[in-house]
Amino acid sequence: MAEMKQFGLDVELGEEVAQGLYSNLAIISHSTSEFILDFATVLPGVQKARVKSRIILTPEHAKRLLRSLQENIVRYESNVGKIEIPSPQLPPEAGPKMGEA
């Protein structure tokens, strides 16, 4: 078990949690009182993704998380380089196109 100091607070990180979960899909929803972040993994050729983790935040904490992510991305890009987000690839259309036989 690892311990960290964060804002004068002792934070414990258990071995199982420290290994983390891989996610390449985040689904964000909200109500008037909370933001819900669902993290899932999408695999090529598989039509179903299973949520691996759900985090529920107050609106205030969600905004703090947004600011912290923005600050960390700026630091990352200044050290490593700009993060490029590729354009989404559209799936090839099935069947003939108009004017094709």
DSSP file (Angstrom, degrees, kcal/mol; ACC not computed):
  #  RESIDUE AA STRUCTURE BP1 BP2  ACC     N-H-->O    O-->H-N    N-H-->O    O-->H-N    TCO  KAPPA ALPHA  PHI   PSI    X-CA   Y-CA   Z-CA
    1    1 A M              0   0    0      0, 0.0     2,-0.3     0, 0.0    13,-0.2   0.000 360.0 360.0 360.0 130.9    0.0    0.0    0.0
    2    2 A A  E     -A   13   0A   0     11,-2.4    11,-3.2     2,-0.0     2,-0.4  -0.732 360.0-152.3 -99.8 149.0    1.4    3.4   -1.0
    3    3 A E  E     -A   12   0A   0     -2,-0.3     2,-0.3     9,-0.2     9,-0.2  -0.962  12.6-175.0-120.7 141.3    0.8    6.6    0.9
    4    4 A M  E     -A   11   0A   0      7,-2.7     7,-3.1    -2,-0.4     2,-0.5  -0.927  22.8-130.5-129.9 154.8    0.8   10.1   -0.6
    5    5 A K  E     +A   10   0A   0     -2,-0.3     2,-0.4     5,-0.2     5,-0.2  -0.937  30.0 171.5-104.3 125.3    0.5   13.6    0.8
    6    6 A Q  E >  S-A    9   0A   0      3,-2.4     3,-1.4    -2,-0.5    -2,-0.0  -0.946  71.5 -22.2-137.0 112.9   -2.0   15.7   -1.0
    7    7 A F  T 3  S-     0   0    0     -2,-0.4     3,-0.1     1,-0.3    -1,-0.1   0.868 126.5 -52.0  55.5  40.0   -3.0   19.2    0.4
    8    8 A G  T 3  S+     0   0    0      1,-0.2     2,-0.4     0, 0.0    -1,-0.3   0.623 115.5 120.1  75.1  12.5   -1.8   18.1    3.8
    9    9 A L  E <   -A    6   0A   0     -3,-1.4    -3,-2.4     2,-0.0     2,-0.5  -0.918  65.3-127.6-113.6 133.6   -3.9   15.0    3.7
   10   10 A D  E     -A    5   0A   0     -2,-0.4     2,-0.5    -5,-0.2    -5,-0.2  -0.704  28.8-167.3 -77.9 124.1   -2.6   11.4    3.9
   11   11 A V  E     -A    4   0A   0     -7,-3.1    -7,-2.7    -2,-0.5     2,-0.4  -0.964   6.7-150.9-117.3 124.6   -4.0    9.5    1.0
   12   12 A E  E     -A    3   0A   0     -2,-0.5     2,-0.5    -9,-0.2    -9,-0.2  -0.766   5.3-163.8 -95.8 139.3   -3.7    5.7    0.9
   13   13 A L  E     -A    2   0A   0    -11,-3.2   -11,-2.4    -2,-0.4    -2,-0.0  -0.930  13.8-146.6-124.7 105.4   -3.4    3.9   -2.4
   14   14 A G     >  -     0   0    0     -2,-0.5     4,-2.5   -13,-0.2     5,-0.2  -0.272  23.7-112.5 -69.4 156.8   -4.2    0.1   -2.2
   15   15 A E  H  > S+     0   0    0      1,-0.2     4,-1.1     2,-0.2    -1,-0.1   0.883 114.7  50.1 -58.3 -43.2   -2.4   -2.3   -4.5
   16   16 A E  H  4 S+     0   0    0      1,-0.2     4,-0.4     2,-0.2     3,-0.4   0.912 115.1  42.5 -65.2 -42.6   -5.5   -3.3   -6.4
   17   17 A V  H >4 S+     0   0    0      1,-0.2     3,-1.3     2,-0.2    -1,-0.2   0.859 106.3  63.5 -71.4 -35.1   -6.5    0.3   -7.1
   18   18 A A  H 3< S+     0   0    0     -4,-2.5    -1,-0.2     1,-0.3    -2,-0.2   0.774  93.7  62.4 -62.0 -26.8   -2.9    1.3   -7.9
   19   19 A Q  T 3< S-     0   0    0     -4,-1.1    -1,-0.3    -3,-0.4    -2,-0.2   0.768  97.1-160.7 -71.0 -24.2   -2.8   -1.1  -10.9
   20   20 A G    <   -     0   0    0     -3,-1.3     2,-0.4    -4,-0.4    -1,-0.1   0.100  13.6 -93.5  72.6 173.9   -5.6    1.0  -12.5
   21   21 A L        -     0   0    0     -4,-0.1     2,-0.4     2,-0.0    -1,-0.0  -0.980  30.4-123.1-127.0 140.5   -8.1    0.2  -15.2
   22   22 A Y        +     0   0    0     -2,-0.4     2,-0.4    17,-0.0    30,-0.1  -0.681  33.4 176.3 -83.9 135.9   -7.7    0.9  -18.9
   23   23 A S        +     0   0    0     -2,-0.4    18,-0.2     1,-0.1     3,-0.1  -0.997  25.1 170.4-140.4 135.1  -10.4    3.0  -20.5
   24   24 A N  S    S+     0   0    0     16,-1.5     2,-0.3    -2,-0.4    17,-0.2   0.149  74.1  56.7-124.2  16.3  -10.7    4.4  -24.0
   25   25 A L  E     -B   40   0B   0     15,-1.4    15,-2.8     2,-0.0     2,-0.4  -0.962  58.1-174.8-147.1 128.2  -14.3    5.6  -23.6
   26   26 A A  E     -B   39   0B   0     -2,-0.3     2,-0.5    13,-0.2    13,-0.2  -0.991   6.3-164.0-122.9 132.3  -15.8    8.0  -21.1
   27   27 A I  E     -B   38   0B   0     11,-2.7    11,-2.8    -2,-0.4     2,-0.5  -0.971   9.9-165.2-115.8 123.2  -19.5    8.7  -20.9
   28   28 A I  E     +B   37   0B   0     -2,-0.5     2,-0.3     9,-0.2     9,-0.2  -0.934  15.3 161.1-116.8 127.7  -20.5   11.8  -18.9
   29   29 A S  E     -B   36   0B   0      7,-2.4     7,-3.2    -2,-0.5     2,-0.3  -0.875  13.2-165.8-134.1 169.3  -24.0   12.5  -17.7
   30   30 A H  E     -B   35   0B   0     -2,-0.3     5,-0.2     5,-0.2     2,-0.2  -0.994  15.0-163.8-154.6 158.4  -25.4   14.8  -15.0
   31   31 A S        -     0   0    0      3,-2.7     3,-0.1    -2,-0.3     5,-0.0  -0.597  54.6 -83.4-122.3-169.7  -28.4   15.7  -12.9
   32   32 A T  S    S+     0   0    0     -2,-0.2     3,-0.1     1,-0.2    -2,-0.0   0.739 128.5  32.7 -70.3 -19.9  -29.0   18.9  -11.0
   33   33 A S  S    S+     0   0    0      1,-0.2     2,-0.3    25,-0.1    -1,-0.2   0.505 120.6  25.8-116.6  -5.8  -26.9   17.6   -8.1
   34   34 A E        -     0   0    0     24,-0.2    -3,-2.7    25,-0.1     2,-0.4  -0.999  53.9-137.5-157.9 155.5  -24.2   15.3   -9.6
   35   35 A F  E     -BC  30  57B   0     22,-3.0    22,-2.9    -2,-0.3     2,-0.5  -0.938  22.5-154.2-110.3 138.8  -22.0   14.5  -12.5
   36   36 A I  E     -BC  29  56B   0     -7,-3.2    -7,-2.4    -2,-0.4     2,-0.6  -0.969   6.5-167.8-119.2 124.0  -21.6   10.8  -13.4
   37   37 A L  E     -BC  28  55B   0     18,-3.0    18,-2.7    -2,-0.5     2,-0.5  -0.951   3.9-169.9-113.0 114.8  -18.5    9.6  -15.2
   38   38 A D  E     -BC  27  54B   0    -11,-2.8   -11,-2.7    -2,-0.6     2,-0.5  -0.911   6.1-158.8-104.4 129.8  -18.6    6.1  -16.6
   39   39 A F  E     +BC  26  53B   0     14,-2.9    13,-3.1    -2,-0.5    14,-1.5  -0.932  19.8 163.9-112.2 129.9  -15.3    4.6  -17.9
   40   40 A A  E     -BC  25  51B   0    -15,-2.8   -16,-1.5    -2,-0.5   -15,-1.4  -0.844  33.2-123.3-137.3 170.4  -15.4    1.7  -20.4
   41   41 A T  E     - C   0  50B   0      9,-0.8     9,-0.5    -2,-0.3     2,-0.5  -0.987  18.3-158.8-121.2 126.0  -13.2   -0.1  -22.9
   42   42 A V        -     0   0    0     -2,-0.5     7,-0.1     7,-0.1     5,-0.1  -0.906   9.7-160.3-104.0 128.3  -14.2   -0.5  -26.5
   43   43 A L    >   -     0   0    0     -2,-0.5     3,-1.9     5,-0.3     5,-0.1  -0.858  29.9 -96.7-108.5 143.8  -12.5   -3.3  -28.4
   44   44 A P  T 3  S+     0   0    0      0, 0.0     3,-0.1     0, 0.0    -1,-0.0  -0.308 108.4  11.4 -57.6 134.7  -12.3   -3.5  -32.2
   45   45 A G  T 3  S+     0   0    0      1,-0.2     2,-0.5     2,-0.0    -3,-0.0   0.431 100.7 112.7  79.2  -1.1  -15.0   -5.6  -33.7
   46   46 A V    <   -     0   0    0     -3,-1.9    -1,-0.2     1,-0.1    -3,-0.2  -0.921  51.0-162.4-108.2 125.7  -17.0   -5.8  -30.5
   47   47 A Q  S    S+     0   0    0     -2,-0.5     2,-0.4    -3,-0.1    -1,-0.1   0.507  70.8  66.5 -84.6  -4.9  -20.3   -4.0  -30.5
   48   48 A K        -     0   0    0     -5,-0.1     2,-0.4     2,-0.0    -5,-0.3  -0.962  59.7-166.3-124.2 134.1  -20.7   -3.9  -26.7
   49   49 A A        -     0   0    0     -2,-0.4     2,-0.5    -7,-0.1    -7,-0.1  -0.962  13.4-145.2-116.4 134.7  -18.6   -2.0  -24.2
   50   50 A R  E     -C   41   0B   0     -9,-0.5    -9,-0.8    -2,-0.4     2,-0.3  -0.852  20.3-119.5-101.7 131.4  -18.8   -2.8  -20.5
   51   51 A V  E     -C   40   0B   0     -2,-0.5   -11,-0.3   -11,-0.2     3,-0.1  -0.523  27.8-175.9 -67.8 128.0  -18.5    0.0  -17.9
   52   52 A K  E     +     0   0B   0    -13,-3.1     2,-0.3     1,-0.3   -12,-0.2   0.703  65.7  12.3 -97.5 -25.8  -15.4   -0.7  -15.7
   53   53 A S  E     -C   39   0B   0    -14,-1.5   -14,-2.9     2,-0.0     2,-0.4  -0.992  57.3-159.9-155.0 144.2  -15.7    2.1  -13.3
   54   54 A R  E     -C   38   0B   0     -2,-0.3     2,-0.4   -16,-0.2   -16,-0.2  -0.997   7.6-169.5-128.3 129.7  -18.2    4.8  -12.3
   55   55 A I  E     -C   37   0B   0    -18,-2.7   -18,-3.0    -2,-0.4     2,-0.5  -0.979   5.6-160.0-119.4 130.2  -17.3    8.0  -10.5
   56   56 A I  E     +C   36   0B   0     -2,-0.4     2,-0.3   -20,-0.2   -20,-0.2  -0.949  17.0 178.3-113.5 125.6  -20.0   10.3   -9.1
   57   57 A L  E     -C   35   0B   0    -22,-2.9   -22,-3.0    -2,-0.5    -2,-0.0  -0.889  31.7-114.2-126.4 152.2  -19.1   13.9   -8.4
   58   58 A T     >  -     0   0    0     -2,-0.3     4,-2.4   -24,-0.2     5,-0.2  -0.481  40.6-108.8 -71.8 158.0  -20.8   17.1   -7.1
   59   59 A P  H  > S+     0   0    0      0, 0.0     4,-2.0     0, 0.0     5,-0.2   0.893 120.7  52.3 -56.4 -39.6  -21.0   19.8   -9.8
   60   60 A E  H  > S+     0   0    0      1,-0.2     4,-1.9     2,-0.2     5,-0.1   0.918 110.8  45.8 -63.5 -43.3  -18.3   21.8   -7.8
   61   61 A H  H  > S+     0   0    0      1,-0.2     4,-2.5     2,-0.2    -1,-0.2   0.860 109.0  56.1 -69.6 -34.2  -15.9   18.9   -7.7
   62   62 A A  H  X S+     0   0    0     -4,-2.4     4,-2.3     2,-0.2    -1,-0.2   0.907 108.1  48.4 -61.9 -40.8  -16.5   18.2  -11.4
   63   63 A K  H  X S+     0   0    0     -4,-2.0     4,-2.3     2,-0.2    -2,-0.2   0.885 110.3  51.0 -68.2 -37.8  -15.5   21.7  -12.2
   64   64 A R  H  X S+     0   0    0     -4,-1.9     4,-2.5     2,-0.2    -2,-0.2   0.903 109.9  50.6 -63.2 -40.3  -12.4   21.4  -10.0
   65   65 A L  H  X S+     0   0    0     -4,-2.5     4,-2.8     2,-0.2    -2,-0.2   0.921 108.8  51.7 -62.7 -44.1  -11.5   18.2  -11.9
   66   66 A L  H  X S+     0   0    0     -4,-2.3     4,-2.5     2,-0.2    -2,-0.2   0.935 111.6  46.5 -57.1 -48.5  -12.0   20.0  -15.3
   67   67 A R  H  X S+     0   0    0     -4,-2.3     4,-2.5     1,-0.2    -1,-0.2   0.912 112.7  49.8 -61.5 -43.2   -9.6   22.7  -14.2
   68   68 A S  H  X S+     0   0    0     -4,-2.5     4,-2.4     2,-0.2    -1,-0.2   0.908 111.0  48.9 -64.5 -42.0   -7.0   20.3  -12.8
   69   69 A L  H  X S+     0   0    0     -4,-2.8     4,-2.5     2,-0.2    -1,-0.2   0.914 111.0  51.1 -62.4 -42.4   -7.1   18.2  -16.1
   70   70 A Q  H  X S+     0   0    0     -4,-2.5     4,-2.1    -5,-0.2    -2,-0.2   0.930 111.6  46.9 -60.6 -45.8   -6.7   21.5  -18.1
   71   71 A E  H  X S+     0   0    0     -4,-2.5     4,-2.1     1,-0.2    -1,-0.2   0.909 113.6  48.3 -62.3 -42.8   -3.7   22.5  -16.0
   72   72 A N  H  X S+     0   0    0     -4,-2.4     4,-2.7     2,-0.2    -1,-0.2   0.863 109.8  51.8 -68.3 -36.0   -2.1   19.0  -16.3
   73   73 A I  H  X S+     0   0    0     -4,-2.5     4,-2.9     2,-0.2     5,-0.2   0.906 108.6  51.3 -66.7 -40.5   -2.7   18.9  -20.1
   74   74 A V  H  X S+     0   0    0     -4,-2.1     4,-1.8    -5,-0.2    -2,-0.2   0.933 112.9  45.4 -60.2 -45.7   -0.9   22.2  -20.4
   75   75 A R  H  X S+     0   0    0     -4,-2.1     4,-1.3     2,-0.2    -2,-0.2   0.920 113.5  50.2 -63.4 -43.7    2.0   21.0  -18.4
   76   76 A Y  H >X>S+     0   0    0     -4,-2.7     4,-3.4     1,-0.2     5,-0.6   0.946 111.4  47.5 -58.6 -50.2    2.1   17.7  -20.3
   77   77 A E  H 3X5S+     0   0    0     -4,-2.9     4,-0.6     1,-0.3    -1,-0.2   0.818 108.4  54.8 -65.5 -30.6    2.1   19.4  -23.7
   78   78 A S  H 3<5S+     0   0    0     -4,-1.8    -1,-0.3    -5,-0.2    -2,-0.2   0.797 119.6  33.7 -72.0 -25.7    4.8   21.8  -22.7
   79   79 A N  H <<5S+     0   0    0     -4,-1.3    -2,-0.2    -3,-0.6    -3,-0.2   0.839 135.7  19.1 -92.5 -39.9    7.0   18.9  -21.8
   80   80 A V  H  <5S-     0   0    0     -4,-3.4    -3,-0.2     1,-0.3     2,-0.2   0.763 109.4 -98.9-107.5 -33.0    6.0   16.2  -24.3
   81   81 A G     << -     0   0    0     -5,-0.6    -1,-0.3    -4,-0.6    -2,-0.1  -0.541  55.5 -38.0 125.4 165.0    4.4   18.0  -27.2
   82   82 A K        -     0   0    0     -2,-0.2     2,-0.7     1,-0.1    -8,-0.0  -0.286  54.0-127.0 -61.7 136.6    0.9   18.8  -28.4
   83   83 A I        -     0   0    0    -10,-0.1     2,-0.4     2,-0.0    -1,-0.1  -0.781  26.0-151.8 -83.9 117.3   -1.7   16.1  -28.0
   84   84 A E        -     0   0    0     -2,-0.7     0, 0.0     0, 0.0     0, 0.0  -0.780   4.5-154.7 -94.0 133.5   -3.3   15.5  -31.4
   85   85 A I        -     0   0    0     -2,-0.4    -2,-0.0     3,-0.0     0, 0.0  -0.931  19.5-137.1-107.3 111.7   -6.9   14.2  -31.6
   86   86 A P        -     0   0    0      0, 0.0     3,-0.1     0, 0.0     0, 0.0  -0.288  25.2-100.3 -67.4 152.7   -7.5   12.4  -34.9
   87   87 A S        -     0   0    0      1,-0.1     2,-0.0     0, 0.0     0, 0.0  -0.444  49.7 -94.5 -66.4 144.3  -10.7   13.0  -36.8
   88   88 A P        -     0   0    0      0, 0.0     2,-0.6     0, 0.0    -1,-0.1  -0.359  36.3-126.4 -62.4 139.6  -13.2   10.2  -36.3
   89   89 A Q        -     0   0    0     -3,-0.1     0, 0.0    -2,-0.0     0, 0.0  -0.781  19.9-138.1 -88.0 122.8  -13.1    7.5  -39.0
   90   90 A L        -     0   0    0     -2,-0.6     3,-0.1     1,-0.1    -1,-0.0  -0.623  24.6-110.9 -79.6 138.4  -16.4    6.9  -40.6
   91   91 A P        -     0   0    0      0, 0.0    -1,-0.1     0, 0.0     3,-0.1  -0.400  40.8 -96.1 -66.7 145.3  -17.3    3.3  -41.1
   92   92 A P        -     0   0    0      0, 0.0     2,-0.2     0, 0.0    -3,-0.0  -0.351  44.8-111.1 -60.7 139.7  -17.4    2.2  -44.8
   93   93 A E        -     0   0    0     -3,-0.1     2,-0.3     1,-0.1     4,-0.1  -0.481  28.1-127.2 -74.2 142.1  -20.9    2.3  -46.1
   94   94 A A        +     0   0    0     -2,-0.2    -1,-0.1    -3,-0.1     0, 0.0  -0.659  67.9  13.2 -88.3 144.2  -22.5   -1.0  -47.0
   95   95 A G  S    S-     0   0    0     -2,-0.3     2,-0.0     2,-0.0    -2,-0.0  -0.037 102.7 -37.7  84.1 172.9  -24.0   -1.6  -50.4
   96   96 A P        -     0   0    0      0, 0.0     2,-0.2     0, 0.0     3,-0.1  -0.335  57.7-125.5 -71.5 151.0  -23.8    0.3  -53.6
   97   97 A K    >   -     0   0    0      1,-0.1     3,-2.5    -4,-0.1    -2,-0.0  -0.495  45.5 -71.6 -89.2 164.6  -23.7    4.1  -53.7
   98   98 A M  T 3  S+     0   0    0      1,-0.3    -1,-0.1    -2,-0.2     3,-0.1  -0.328 124.4  20.8 -57.9 131.5  -26.1    6.2  -55.7
   99   99 A G  T 3  S+     0   0    0      1,-0.3     2,-0.3    -3,-0.1    -1,-0.3   0.398 102.5 110.1  87.9  -1.5  -25.3    5.9  -59.4
  100  100 A E    <         0   0    0     -3,-2.5    -1,-0.3     1,-0.1     0, 0.0  -0.811 360.0 360.0-105.1 147.6  -23.4    2.6  -58.9
  101  101 A A              0   0    0     -2,-0.3    -1,-0.1    -3,-0.1    -3,-0.1   0.425 360.0 360.0 -98.1 360.0  -24.6   -0.7  -60.1
